[in-house]
Structure formats: structure tokens, C-alpha cells
């Protein structure tokens, strides 16, 4: 006859073990002694697990707990120790909750309601993800994004794709930690790496990364460098020409006149401008001077949405195709996940500038 043995699983690593202890397998128990810097139990101690729990109770100034209370305290204390090893301020409120629950454990604590529940196995897995993430980020310095090898870049980014796992969103602890890792990913890999030479795209993506539970501010851009990069672009010049040709015949231009037509849509060729302002519309108001130049007030508006790169690569010129391909495929998918997490948010962006005595190129423009 087969004897059925109830399988015990380690509360930390979830591996089955057949040992006398109530919570941990032998290896994990040893690891907990070193994680918590508790010196090994004396030889005559028979139950090394209970000894660990008692030491943890003493450390927390709790002297008369029963066995279950000690086990409960131990799991919370270990979870807190792991979370303290992860430098992440998005987890601060969770740590406070666990500390609070630890404080509430006492010999009288039978009916105290816990403020946060978790499985130690989730915390343990999270800590492993955390270390994996930090190791990969440390390797990131060795990648030369300037001479981008598309295959390598994609491989590297795909190695990090585990931090975009949407199934983690339902757990408040995992949610915060994965949020934080994604936040770092966009800051370090994309803004500091892939977008290092693309100032406007970097600035807008940076603005869309709202810290935990914060909304991004709308952005007004009027600095000279950005405005120059726009006014010097061929697409911009063609667009001004097109609009003035259509609506400026009487020596003045009023954006009201063309507001509801496709003519106001502007799509740049420069990868930085296209990534930053891919759904932009342009409004122009102004008057023509006697010397045929124009004084123009210009407004370019867009709603920044990082997840809309799929169709963009066809617009850019050849040398930036590789970068755009990464944005349109790999990063687009990750951006969708980060939007669900709330790491990447949508906001309105407005560029405002004035052009005095602007000469409209009289050459025939092919559009
Ligand atoms: Zn274990």
C-alpha cells in the first residue's frame, strides 16, 4: 500500500522538502541565518528553525510569543529584510505597513488585523528578479549605442523584458517594484542610451515618466535650440509654404481659417522630431510685410504618446532606420506594457515661437 505523505514546500523558495521543519528547507534555513546575520545555533539545539524564529523575536523585543506568532513574525521580518535590501522608495509605504504589522504581533495579538498580506515566496522571487535586473543594468555600460548593432541591442532589451510582466500588476508589492524597474529602464536604457543624442525625444519621454502615482505636467517648449531644429527642417519650411499658399493670399494668415483640415498635420523626417512629435499639428497666425516677408506666430501641438511608433519608421531617412526599427517593434511593445502599469503617461506638448521677417521660399515645393 502506498503511503501518502503530505508534501511540505519551503515558504521561501517553494521547493518541496522532507525535513522536520515547519517553514524552510535546509538550504533556505541556512541562508536565512546569514541573510539576517544571526550566528549559527548551538549544537545542542534540536530545532534550528524555531531557534532562528526565537532569535528574531528577541531582536524585535518580543519575549513571550507562542510558536505560531514566532513563525508569523519571522516571515514578516524576512520579507522586510529583503525589501530593505532593494533600494526603491516606491516600496516605502509597504515597508511601513510590514513594520506596523510586526509591531502589532504580541502575546495578545490573536485578533489583530494585518494591513498587508503577501507570500514570502513572492518576495523571494522578487528579490531574485531585482538582482537579475541590477546585473543586466550594470552590463549596459558595455554596449555601444552609438554604433548600434540592431541584433545586439534587441537581444539586450529582450533580456530585460521580464520586468514588463503584466501579471505582476495585481500584487501591490510586485507592482511597485516592477514599476520602479521599468522606470529605471526608460531612464537609463532609453533616455540615457538610445536617445542620448536625441534631445527633444529624451526630454518628452522623461516628462512622460511620472514618479509613482503622479501625473506628468503638460509641457510648453520654447527654447532656442529646439525651435531652431524645427524651423531649419525641410518639412517645416514646406509646411509653412503650403499653408501660406493656401490661406495667406490676402497678406494675412489666421489659423481659424484652416483649423479643421488635414493641412495642419506635420510629420517630420528627422528621427528626433518624428519620435517626439509624431501626431503634431501646426497653427500659424501672422501678417505679410511690405517686403514680402512674414511675421508669424506659430504653435505646434501634440499629445505625447510613447506607444505609437509602429508606423513611424517609413517616414525617417535611411541612416536612422535601425534606431526607428527598435522603437517601432521591441520598444513599442514594452511601452504598451509600461503604459498599462502607469509608468509611461500621456501629456500635451506645445511649442510656441515667433518668426520675424520670415522669408518664404518661392521655389516650387513638391509635397
Ligand atoms: Zn527553500
Boltz pocket constraint, residues with backbone or C-beta under 6 A from the ligand:
constraints:
  - pocket:
      binder: B
      contacts: [[A, 10], [A, 11], [A, 12], [A, 13], [A, 14], [A, 15], [A, 24], [A, 25], [A, 27], [A, 28], [A, 29]]
      max_distance: 6.0
